[in-house]
Amino acid sequence: MEFFESDYFHYRNNKLYCEDLSVQELVETVDSPAYIYSKKYFTDKYKEFDEAFRKIKHKIFFACKSNFNLSVIKTFVNLGSGVDVNSEGELLRALKAGANPQNLIMSGVGKTPEEIKLAIEKDLLMIKAESEEEIFWINKIALSLNKTARVALRVNPDVDAHTHPYISTGLAENKFGVDTETAMKLFRKQNDLKNIKFTGIDMHIGSQIIKIEPFVEAANKLSELILQLKSEGIVLEHLDMGGGVGSTYNNEKTFEINDFAKSLLPIFQKMDCDVFFEPGRYLTANGGILVTKVLYNKNNHDKNFIIVDSAMNDLLRPSIYSAYHHIQPIILKNDRKNIVADIVGPVCESGDFFAKKREISESIQGEYLAIMSAGAYGMTMASNYNSRRRPIEILVDRDKYKIIRSRETFDHLFFDEPELI
Ligand SMILES: Cc1ncc(COP(=O)(O)O)c(C=O)c1O
């Protein structure tokens, strides 16, 4: 079987470590299922990204939808990152994590009036509008607050990101953004929109993109718009490239962030404006694992099943995207033979699996497995399906750890239903 190792999660004497902490010792203390994150991974990835674009005026806004734990957001904020939020809840989380509103930007194809109002009241750096109707709402709400809202228009560049259809967002058929003609028409209405200041163009063409070309194609299209608008006297302050940079989960060959920068810099250098990025997955995916305990082994009609104590409600990606995650024992034992098994959770759905027909070494009840690359879109997509409590979250910093979210209690589950009728 194959193992996934990195500078952040690696084996020492056959024991999996997160940084300098044994995962076995940690999970024996905090119990499973447990999300375990490496602070050094988050820090290194942020710095790499930032450094790659040092030659231009740029800013990174961590897309906290990938991992919205307050301490994770704070880790990025402390490094100087802004935060991209996609809802009122994420906005409140970013503020609670200590982000300055001037370092916050708000996305969302369907913002409610309440969300728009909060963003304007808090003086966010900008709101990314995605339709003509939304623009008029923003203008109206800003007028009622006697404020000017800073707004970028999300343009759908109609570029194929060659990723999973559910996370492809930059094609004409997708619900996101406005087409280029509508964008130009709206920008030209700037003078009629007294309570809006258009500050930029924004895009986000999808997630888990492993080729540079779609970004280059989209950046070329949008930089042309910026230059066209400039020639008409409409000067924008920034181009927001969105997120989408892919991570290695299995054996995908992703690109180096320096090559990404090298391909894009010539385009950016032609425009006289700042460049924003909203990476999520790139900063978090391989910075986390989900540790789960083997509950049962069984063999049905010659098929092996390993039933573990975490489920699709804890990590949804395999169920909804058929996503691949390496799964490996946290203690390697030389005397074990490899088997082919489905690794599944206790939830009452056949879609509740982490891997199918996976080669894995035999494990015994009570042993722990690590589901790798679980730092992005893991806990943020977790639910209470089957009335299961969501996992604990741990942040490791060298040989120390902090519980950054405790395991839900059963009281949590009943919190919103105080009365029986
Ligand atoms: C608007 C926007 N920005 C940024 C991101 C982050 O994408 P990723 O995690 O692929 O970098 C997303 C993800 O859906 C998004 O919708």
The ligand as a Tripos MOL2 file, in Angstrom:
@<TRIPOS>MOLECULE
LIG
   16    16     1     0     0
SMALL
NO_CHARGES

@<TRIPOS>ATOM
      1 C1        -15.3250   32.8220   -4.4310 C.3       1 LIG1
      2 C2        -14.3860   31.7740   -3.9710 C.ar      1 LIG1
      3 N1        -13.1370   32.1370   -3.6340 N.ar      1 LIG1
      4 C3        -12.2410   31.2250   -3.1860 C.ar      1 LIG1
      5 C4        -12.5750   29.9060   -3.0560 C.ar      1 LIG1
      6 C5        -11.5540   28.9410   -2.5490 C.3       1 LIG1
      7 O1        -11.2520   27.9950   -3.4900 O.3       1 LIG1
      8 P1        -10.0690   26.9630   -3.2420 P.3       1 LIG1
      9 O2        -10.2830   26.3280   -1.9370 O.co2     1 LIG1
     10 O3        -10.1720   26.0310   -4.3720 O.co2     1 LIG1
     11 O4         -8.7930   27.7560   -3.2970 O.co2     1 LIG1
     12 C6        -13.8680   29.4750   -3.4000 C.ar      1 LIG1
     13 C7        -14.2600   28.0660   -3.2870 C.2       1 LIG1
     14 O5        -15.3130   27.6270   -3.5990 O.2       1 LIG1
     15 C8        -14.8060   30.4400   -3.8560 C.ar      1 LIG1
     16 O6        -16.0520   30.0900   -4.1700 O.3       1 LIG1
@<TRIPOS>BOND
     1     1     2 1
     2     2     3 ar
     3     2    15 ar
     4     3     4 ar
     5     4     5 ar
     6     5     6 1
     7     5    12 ar
     8     6     7 1
     9     7     8 1
    10     8     9 2
    11     8    10 1
    12     8    11 1
    13    12    13 1
    14    12    15 ar
    15    13    14 2
    16    15    16 1
@<TRIPOS>SUBSTRUCTURE
     1 LIG1         1 GROUP 0 **** ****
